[in-house]
Amino acid sequence: MHDTGTHDTGTTHDAGKPTGPVWDPQQYLRHSGPRTRPFHDLLARIPEPPARGRPVRIADLGCGAGNATKLLAGRWPDARITGYDNSPAMLRAARTHLAKEPYGGHVDFVHADIADWTPGEPFDLIVSNAALQWVPGHARLFPSWVRALTPGGSLAVQVPGNGDAPSHVLLRELCASARWRDRLHEAGRRTVDVLQPGEYLERLMDLGCTVDAWETTYVHVLTGEDPVLDWIRGTGLRPVLTALAGDPAAEAAFLDAYRALLREAYPPRPDGTLFPFRRVFAVARTAG
């Protein structure tokens, strides 16, 4: 599950998101507590699948380092769960994360890009947490996913909706500036592809589902030096850092400029730096 958004199709794929960014599980997990909190809220709103006399079958799309997968296994300990991701680094971290967990069911991880993932079997629950923002036009995928749900099954998604936050606006503007536009304009544009809660509700209702859609803005209190930059280094900055890989001087110059902008936009308080973060949620249940 990856926060702050971007997704593009192309050659290198990561964390349920197409092309480009090279992911760093350790950097991502530095803020695992607040990153995971929205999934607890999503999980609480997912209805129980109907009893079928067999283990619940679950797909975790864009599973990242396995944070959400572990929580799914905790709620449905006898389930068969597959986490799908297109980042080899994240998949390695997920397998390590869950290797010693005493689950009665079966948890495995498969390399796949959710931008073109098609269910090959029926699922009782399909989940995507903080990954679809990387997939342009991702609502086009919903019909095939809903068709794969068993009667009474659910599709549950959470996407960051903070594309208009200073953190993202400043990143786009800096990438489009005269110094950086030739190298980074495309990387800077890859930050948001998220619908409004009502749009998700309408798209999923049109597929015959009962839908619960909402949004929440979390106000995180981050600590440490330049904590907003540290947060974004694990997510929205990945396309930029990937584009600048191999050029330490350029990377340092970009980060210095972005750091200064973030310090002004998110001034520290004595007890930490306030970092509002909007999330959009939808849980759709099929008839039956």
MARLO-815826 format. One record per residue (C-alpha): residue number from 1; residue in one letter; x, y, z. Coordinates in Angstrom, 3 decimals. Layout:
# MARLO-815826
<pos = NUM code = A east = X north = Y up = Z>
...
# end
This chain:
# MARLO-815826
<pos = 1 code = M east = 0.000 north = 0.000 up = 0.000>
<pos = 2 code = H east = 1.600 north = 3.195 up = -1.161>
<pos = 3 code = D east = 0.627 north = 6.721 up = -0.304>
<pos = 4 code = T east = 0.567 north = 10.011 up = -2.128>
<pos = 5 code = G east = -0.151 north = 9.481 up = -5.607>
<pos = 6 code = T east = 1.142 north = 8.703 up = -8.983>
<pos = 7 code = H east = 0.818 north = 6.018 up = -11.573>
<pos = 8 code = D east = 1.873 north = 5.814 up = -15.171>
<pos = 9 code = T east = 2.114 north = 2.968 up = -17.609>
<pos = 10 code = G east = 5.444 north = 1.989 up = -19.053>
<pos = 11 code = T east = 8.435 north = -0.201 up = -18.465>
<pos = 12 code = T east = 9.367 north = -0.313 up = -14.804>
<pos = 13 code = H east = 6.480 north = -0.976 up = -12.460>
<pos = 14 code = D east = 6.196 north = -0.572 up = -8.724>
<pos = 15 code = A east = 3.730 north = -1.254 up = -5.968>
<pos = 16 code = G east = 0.673 north = -1.708 up = -7.961>
<pos = 17 code = K east = 1.549 north = 1.354 up = -9.923>
<pos = 18 code = P east = 2.876 north = 1.420 up = -13.413>
<pos = 19 code = T east = 6.079 north = 2.775 up = -14.594>
<pos = 20 code = G east = 8.895 north = 4.502 up = -13.351>
<pos = 21 code = P east = 9.439 north = 4.962 up = -9.665>
<pos = 22 code = V east = 11.975 north = 2.772 up = -7.912>
<pos = 23 code = W east = 10.612 north = 2.052 up = -4.441>
<pos = 24 code = D east = 12.439 north = 1.967 up = -1.121>
<pos = 25 code = P east = 10.512 north = -0.165 up = 1.420>
<pos = 26 code = Q east = 12.547 north = 1.110 up = 4.367>
<pos = 27 code = Q east = 11.853 north = 4.745 up = 3.519>
<pos = 28 code = Y east = 8.184 north = 3.988 up = 2.975>
<pos = 29 code = L east = 7.846 north = 2.172 up = 6.292>
<pos = 30 code = R east = 9.381 north = 5.039 up = 8.273>
<pos = 31 code = H east = 5.828 north = 6.420 up = 8.573>
<pos = 32 code = S east = 4.007 north = 3.096 up = 8.643>
<pos = 33 code = G east = 1.792 north = 4.074 up = 11.593>
<pos = 34 code = P east = -0.040 north = 7.034 up = 10.029>
<pos = 35 code = R east = 0.098 north = 5.408 up = 6.582>
<pos = 36 code = T east = -1.710 north = 2.339 up = 7.899>
<pos = 37 code = R east = -4.356 north = 4.187 up = 9.897>
<pos = 38 code = P east = -6.685 north = 4.778 up = 6.897>
<pos = 39 code = F east = -6.697 north = 1.072 up = 6.160>
<pos = 40 code = H east = -7.961 north = 0.350 up = 9.674>
<pos = 41 code = D east = -10.867 north = 2.697 up = 8.886>
<pos = 42 code = L east = -11.490 north = 1.013 up = 5.536>
<pos = 43 code = L east = -11.290 north = -2.462 up = 7.047>
<pos = 44 code = A east = -13.867 north = -1.543 up = 9.693>
<pos = 45 code = R east = -16.431 north = -0.768 up = 6.968>
<pos = 46 code = I east = -15.977 north = -3.951 up = 4.927>
<pos = 47 code = P east = -18.920 north = -6.328 up = 5.499>
<pos = 48 code = E east = -18.382 north = -10.000 up = 6.204>
<pos = 49 code = P east = -18.591 north = -12.131 up = 3.060>
<pos = 50 code = P east = -21.401 north = -14.688 up = 3.109>
<pos = 51 code = A east = -20.471 north = -18.048 up = 4.635>
<pos = 52 code = R east = -19.688 north = -20.538 up = 1.887>
<pos = 53 code = G east = -18.172 north = -23.495 up = 3.737>
<pos = 54 code = R east = -14.696 north = -22.654 up = 2.436>
<pos = 55 code = P east = -11.949 north = -20.125 up = 3.225>
<pos = 56 code = V east = -12.605 north = -16.523 up = 2.235>
<pos = 57 code = R east = -10.707 north = -15.617 up = -0.972>
<pos = 58 code = I east = -9.090 north = -12.169 up = -0.949>
<pos = 59 code = A east = -6.984 north = -10.138 up = -3.420>
<pos = 60 code = D east = -4.849 north = -7.267 up = -2.080>
<pos = 61 code = L east = -3.992 north = -5.085 up = -5.082>
<pos = 62 code = G east = -0.891 north = -2.927 up = -4.742>
<pos = 63 code = C east = 0.018 north = -4.668 up = -1.499>
<pos = 64 code = G east = 3.343 north = -2.855 up = -1.104>
<pos = 65 code = A east = 5.273 north = -3.998 up = 1.962>
<pos = 66 code = G east = 2.354 north = -6.088 up = 3.215>
<pos = 67 code = N east = 0.958 north = -3.747 up = 5.883>
<pos = 68 code = A east = -2.641 north = -4.153 up = 4.725>
<pos = 69 code = T east = -2.172 north = -7.825 up = 3.879>
<pos = 70 code = K east = -1.212 north = -8.520 up = 7.483>
<pos = 71 code = L east = -4.329 north = -6.759 up = 8.754>
<pos = 72 code = L east = -6.510 north = -8.690 up = 6.304>
<pos = 73 code = A east = -5.011 north = -11.942 up = 7.560>
<pos = 74 code = G east = -5.635 north = -10.823 up = 11.105>
<pos = 75 code = R east = -9.340 north = -10.276 up = 10.456>
<pos = 76 code = W east = -9.774 north = -13.423 up = 8.329>
<pos = 77 code = P east = -7.097 north = -15.770 up = 9.701>
<pos = 78 code = D east = -8.321 north = -18.758 up = 7.667>
<pos = 79 code = A east = -8.552 north = -16.853 up = 4.382>
<pos = 80 code = R east = -6.616 north = -17.443 up = 1.183>
<pos = 81 code = I east = -5.022 north = -14.071 up = 0.481>
<pos = 82 code = T east = -2.884 north = -13.037 up = -2.480>
<pos = 83 code = G east = -1.041 north = -9.732 up = -2.483>
<pos = 84 code = Y east = -0.270 north = -8.334 up = -5.934>
<pos = 85 code = D east = 2.414 north = -5.732 up = -6.580>
<pos = 86 code = N east = 4.787 north = -4.787 up = -9.365>
<pos = 87 code = S east = 7.714 north = -3.727 up = -7.185>
<pos = 88 code = P east = 10.143 north = -6.593 up = -6.557>
<pos = 89 code = A east = 11.560 north = -4.695 up = -3.582>
<pos = 90 code = M east = 8.143 north = -4.255 up = -2.010>
<pos = 91 code = L east = 7.233 north = -7.901 up = -2.623>
<pos = 92 code = R east = 10.436 north = -9.021 up = -0.905>
<pos = 93 code = A east = 9.591 north = -6.793 up = 2.057>
<pos = 94 code = A east = 6.021 north = -8.155 up = 2.182>
<pos = 95 code = R east = 7.183 north = -11.769 up = 2.166>
<pos = 96 code = T east = 9.631 north = -11.023 up = 4.972>
<pos = 97 code = H east = 6.963 north = -9.082 up = 6.880>
<pos = 98 code = L east = 4.539 north = -12.016 up = 6.917>
<pos = 99 code = A east = 6.975 north = -14.938 up = 6.893>
<pos = 100 code = K east = 6.751 north = -15.686 up = 10.612>
<pos = 101 code = E east = 3.085 north = -14.892 up = 11.173>
<pos = 102 code = P east = 1.063 north = -17.865 up = 12.493>
<pos = 103 code = Y east = -1.840 north = -17.627 up = 10.063>
<pos = 104 code = G east = -4.095 north = -20.628 up = 9.678>
<pos = 105 code = G east = -4.909 north = -19.761 up = 6.087>
<pos = 106 code = H east = -2.631 north = -19.123 up = 3.156>
<pos = 107 code = V east = -0.956 north = -15.824 up = 2.243>
<pos = 108 code = D east = 1.158 north = -15.430 up = -0.877>
<pos = 109 code = F east = 2.468 north = -12.606 up = -3.039>
<pos = 110 code = V east = 2.516 north = -12.356 up = -6.820>
<pos = 111 code = H east = 4.247 north = -9.911 up = -9.151>
<pos = 112 code = A east = 1.538 north = -8.118 up = -11.155>
<pos = 113 code = D east = 0.590 north = -4.626 up = -12.250>
<pos = 114 code = I east = -2.892 north = -3.634 up = -11.162>
<pos = 115 code = A east = -3.184 north = -1.392 up = -14.235>
<pos = 116 code = D east = -3.820 north = -4.510 up = -16.298>
<pos = 117 code = W east = -4.655 north = -7.099 up = -13.632>
<pos = 118 code = T east = -7.642 north = -9.263 up = -14.536>
<pos = 119 code = P east = -9.052 north = -11.653 up = -11.925>
<pos = 120 code = G east = -8.454 north = -15.249 up = -12.934>
<pos = 121 code = E east = -10.883 north = -16.661 up = -10.362>
<pos = 122 code = P east = -13.790 north = -15.515 up = -8.170>
<pos = 123 code = F east = -12.954 north = -13.441 up = -5.094>
<pos = 124 code = D east = -14.995 north = -12.711 up = -1.988>
<pos = 125 code = L east = -13.078 north = -9.483 up = -1.417>
<pos = 126 code = I east = -10.867 north = -7.331 up = -3.622>
<pos = 127 code = V east = -8.984 north = -4.590 up = -1.772>
<pos = 128 code = S east = -6.769 north = -1.791 up = -3.025>
<pos = 129 code = N east = -5.252 north = 0.502 up = -0.433>
<pos = 130 code = A east = -3.307 north = 3.622 up = -1.456>
<pos = 131 code = A east = -2.370 north = 2.293 up = -4.884>
<pos = 132 code = L east = -5.045 north = 3.215 up = -7.443>
<pos = 133 code = Q east = -3.956 north = 6.855 up = -7.488>
<pos = 134 code = W east = -1.045 north = 5.622 up = -9.588>
<pos = 135 code = V east = -3.361 north = 4.226 up = -12.275>
<pos = 136 code = P east = -4.765 north = 6.802 up = -14.706>
<pos = 137 code = G east = -8.432 north = 6.164 up = -15.379>
<pos = 138 code = H east = -8.521 north = 3.363 up = -12.817>
<pos = 139 code = A east = -12.334 north = 3.363 up = -12.619>
<pos = 140 code = R east = -12.278 north = 1.571 up = -16.003>
<pos = 141 code = L east = -10.995 north = -1.475 up = -14.102>
<pos = 142 code = F east = -13.984 north = -1.682 up = -11.778>
<pos = 143 code = P east = -16.343 north = -3.596 up = -14.111>
<pos = 144 code = S east = -14.024 north = -6.591 up = -14.478>
<pos = 145 code = W east = -13.255 north = -6.590 up = -10.756>
<pos = 146 code = V east = -16.917 north = -6.432 up = -9.756>
<pos = 147 code = R east = -17.749 north = -9.235 up = -12.196>
<pos = 148 code = A east = -15.158 north = -11.392 up = -10.415>
<pos = 149 code = L east = -16.790 north = -10.912 up = -7.003>
<pos = 150 code = T east = -18.883 north = -13.706 up = -5.567>
<pos = 151 code = P east = -22.509 north = -12.839 up = -4.644>
<pos = 152 code = G east = -22.347 north = -10.627 up = -1.565>
<pos = 153 code = G east = -18.636 north = -10.007 up = -2.130>
<pos = 154 code = S east = -17.000 north = -6.588 up = -1.800>
<pos = 155 code = L east = -14.598 north = -4.246 up = -3.540>
<pos = 156 code = A east = -12.921 north = -1.871 up = -1.065>
<pos = 157 code = V east = -10.591 north = 0.957 up = -2.092>
<pos = 158 code = Q east = -8.759 north = 3.810 up = -0.398>
<pos = 159 code = V east = -6.851 north = 6.454 up = -2.342>
<pos = 160 code = P east = -4.979 north = 9.560 up = -1.215>
<pos = 161 code = G east = -6.921 north = 12.651 up = -2.245>
<pos = 162 code = N east = -4.358 north = 15.301 up = -1.400>
<pos = 163 code = G east = -3.359 north = 16.403 up = -4.888>
<pos = 164 code = D east = -4.252 north = 20.011 up = -4.085>
<pos = 165 code = A east = -2.213 north = 20.048 up = -0.866>
<pos = 166 code = P east = 0.861 north = 22.320 up = -0.744>
<pos = 167 code = S east = 3.142 north = 19.274 up = -0.723>
<pos = 168 code = H east = 1.909 north = 18.218 up = -4.169>
<pos = 169 code = V east = 1.316 north = 21.647 up = -5.666>
<pos = 170 code = L east = 4.820 north = 22.795 up = -4.750>
<pos = 171 code = L east = 6.322 north = 19.605 up = -6.144>
<pos = 172 code = R east = 4.539 north = 20.054 up = -9.479>
<pos = 173 code = E east = 5.497 north = 23.724 up = -9.675>
<pos = 174 code = L east = 9.144 north = 23.033 up = -8.892>
<pos = 175 code = C east = 9.339 north = 20.262 up = -11.479>
<pos = 176 code = A east = 7.802 north = 22.611 up = -14.064>
<pos = 177 code = S east = 10.193 north = 25.474 up = -13.259>
<pos = 178 code = A east = 12.774 north = 26.636 up = -15.786>
<pos = 179 code = R east = 15.628 north = 24.765 up = -14.137>
<pos = 180 code = W east = 13.902 north = 21.401 up = -13.901>
<pos = 181 code = R east = 11.186 north = 21.197 up = -16.532>
<pos = 182 code = D east = 13.253 north = 19.416 up = -19.188>
<pos = 183 code = R east = 14.172 north = 16.596 up = -16.820>
<pos = 184 code = L east = 11.267 north = 16.482 up = -14.401>
<pos = 185 code = H east = 8.116 north = 17.951 up = -15.862>
<pos = 186 code = E east = 6.544 north = 14.541 up = -16.494>
<pos = 187 code = A east = 7.641 north = 13.229 up = -13.094>
<pos = 188 code = G east = 6.105 north = 16.247 up = -11.414>
<pos = 189 code = R east = 2.792 north = 15.770 up = -13.189>
<pos = 190 code = R east = 2.482 north = 12.195 up = -11.994>
<pos = 191 code = T east = 0.949 north = 13.003 up = -8.665>
<pos = 192 code = V east = -2.812 north = 12.530 up = -8.738>
<pos = 193 code = D east = -5.527 north = 10.617 up = -10.505>
<pos = 194 code = V east = -8.303 north = 10.411 up = -7.940>
<pos = 195 code = L east = -12.080 north = 10.830 up = -8.230>
<pos = 196 code = Q east = -14.402 north = 12.462 up = -5.725>
<pos = 197 code = P east = -16.299 north = 10.196 up = -3.297>
<pos = 198 code = G east = -19.556 north = 10.822 up = -5.171>
<pos = 199 code = E east = -17.948 north = 9.813 up = -8.457>
<pos = 200 code = Y east = -16.756 north = 6.514 up = -7.031>
<pos = 201 code = L east = -20.226 north = 5.958 up = -5.593>
<pos = 202 code = E east = -21.919 north = 6.575 up = -8.943>
<pos = 203 code = R east = -19.486 north = 4.425 up = -10.927>
<pos = 204 code = L east = -19.927 north = 1.493 up = -8.565>
<pos = 205 code = M east = -23.695 north = 1.893 up = -8.174>
<pos = 206 code = D east = -23.955 north = 1.774 up = -11.966>
<pos = 207 code = L east = -22.364 north = -1.684 up = -11.722>
<pos = 208 code = G east = -25.210 north = -2.861 up = -9.509>
<pos = 209 code = C east = -23.439 north = -2.537 up = -6.170>
<pos = 210 code = T east = -24.521 north = -1.142 up = -2.838>
<pos = 211 code = V east = -21.903 north = 1.514 up = -2.099>
<pos = 212 code = D east = -20.516 north = 3.346 up = 0.914>
<pos = 213 code = A east = -18.229 north = 6.228 up = -0.099>
<pos = 214 code = W east = -16.662 north = 8.917 up = 2.054>
<pos = 215 code = E east = -13.595 north = 11.042 up = 2.643>
<pos = 216 code = T east = -11.500 north = 11.826 up = 5.713>
<pos = 217 code = T east = -8.755 north = 14.377 up = 6.248>
<pos = 218 code = Y east = -6.259 north = 13.140 up = 8.804>
<pos = 219 code = V east = -4.054 north = 15.709 up = 10.498>
<pos = 220 code = H east = -0.814 north = 13.923 up = 11.248>
<pos = 221 code = V east = 1.665 north = 15.366 up = 13.724>
<pos = 222 code = L east = 5.077 north = 14.571 up = 12.271>
<pos = 223 code = T east = 8.295 north = 14.900 up = 14.218>
<pos = 224 code = G east = 11.952 north = 15.136 up = 13.317>
<pos = 225 code = E east = 13.845 north = 17.343 up = 10.915>
<pos = 226 code = D east = 11.969 north = 18.126 up = 7.709>
<pos = 227 code = P east = 9.348 north = 15.447 up = 8.411>
<pos = 228 code = V east = 7.094 north = 16.303 up = 5.458>
<pos = 229 code = L east = 10.008 north = 15.872 up = 3.073>
<pos = 230 code = D east = 10.859 north = 12.598 up = 4.800>
<pos = 231 code = W east = 7.259 north = 11.403 up = 4.321>
<pos = 232 code = I east = 7.152 north = 12.340 up = 0.643>
<pos = 233 code = R east = 10.549 north = 10.782 up = -0.062>
<pos = 234 code = G east = 8.832 north = 7.433 up = 0.430>
<pos = 235 code = T east = 5.962 north = 8.122 up = -1.987>
<pos = 236 code = G east = 5.286 north = 11.157 up = -4.183>
<pos = 237 code = L east = 8.978 north = 11.983 up = -4.639>
<pos = 238 code = R east = 9.840 north = 8.539 up = -5.981>
<pos = 239 code = P east = 9.329 north = 9.469 up = -9.677>
<pos = 240 code = V east = 11.576 north = 12.524 up = -9.228>
<pos = 241 code = L east = 14.286 north = 10.635 up = -7.360>
<pos = 242 code = T east = 14.180 north = 7.913 up = -9.994>
<pos = 243 code = A east = 14.554 north = 10.487 up = -12.789>
<pos = 244 code = L east = 17.553 north = 12.043 up = -11.021>
<pos = 245 code = A east = 19.204 north = 8.743 up = -10.119>
<pos = 246 code = G east = 22.904 north = 8.740 up = -10.937>
<pos = 247 code = D east = 23.206 north = 12.531 up = -10.612>
<pos = 248 code = P east = 23.851 north = 13.242 up = -6.913>
<pos = 249 code = A east = 24.448 north = 16.949 up = -7.460>
<pos = 250 code = A east = 21.140 north = 17.450 up = -9.238>
<pos = 251 code = E east = 19.298 north = 15.395 up = -6.637>
<pos = 252 code = A east = 20.800 north = 17.429 up = -3.806>
<pos = 253 code = A east = 19.958 north = 20.728 up = -5.530>
<pos = 254 code = F east = 16.356 north = 19.660 up = -6.129>
<pos = 255 code = L east = 15.876 north = 18.440 up = -2.579>
<pos = 256 code = D east = 17.344 north = 21.650 up = -1.160>
<pos = 257 code = A east = 14.878 north = 23.728 up = -3.153>
<pos = 258 code = Y east = 11.904 north = 21.501 up = -2.283>
<pos = 259 code = R east = 12.917 north = 21.353 up = 1.380>
<pos = 260 code = A east = 12.867 north = 25.156 up = 1.621>
<pos = 261 code = L east = 9.400 north = 25.322 up = 0.075>
<pos = 262 code = L east = 8.058 north = 22.663 up = 2.428>
<pos = 263 code = R east = 9.502 north = 24.362 up = 5.507>
<pos = 264 code = E east = 7.579 north = 27.500 up = 4.621>
<pos = 265 code = A east = 4.353 north = 25.640 up = 3.781>
<pos = 266 code = Y east = 4.498 north = 23.388 up = 6.859>
<pos = 267 code = P east = 6.156 north = 25.374 up = 9.645>
<pos = 268 code = P east = 7.170 north = 23.294 up = 12.660>
<pos = 269 code = R east = 5.446 north = 23.708 up = 16.004>
<pos = 270 code = P east = 7.023 north = 22.932 up = 19.375>
<pos = 271 code = D east = 5.163 north = 19.616 up = 19.437>
<pos = 272 code = G east = 5.639 north = 18.667 up = 15.789>
<pos = 273 code = T east = 4.700 north = 19.585 up = 12.224>
<pos = 274 code = L east = 1.022 north = 19.387 up = 11.238>
<pos = 275 code = F east = 0.492 north = 17.517 up = 7.982>
<pos = 276 code = P east = -3.147 north = 17.332 up = 6.800>
<pos = 277 code = F east = -3.758 north = 14.381 up = 4.497>
<pos = 278 code = R east = -7.071 north = 13.755 up = 2.721>
<pos = 279 code = R east = -8.155 north = 10.220 up = 1.851>
<pos = 280 code = V east = -11.048 north = 8.964 up = -0.289>
<pos = 281 code = F east = -12.762 north = 5.634 up = 0.444>
<pos = 282 code = A east = -15.319 north = 3.404 up = -1.241>
<pos = 283 code = V east = -16.739 north = 0.011 up = -0.310>
<pos = 284 code = A east = -18.985 north = -1.632 up = -2.900>
<pos = 285 code = R east = -20.941 north = -4.839 up = -2.239>
<pos = 286 code = T east = -22.531 north = -7.022 up = -4.862>
<pos = 287 code = A east = -26.071 north = -8.356 up = -4.551>
<pos = 288 code = G east = -26.608 north = -11.707 up = -2.886>
# end
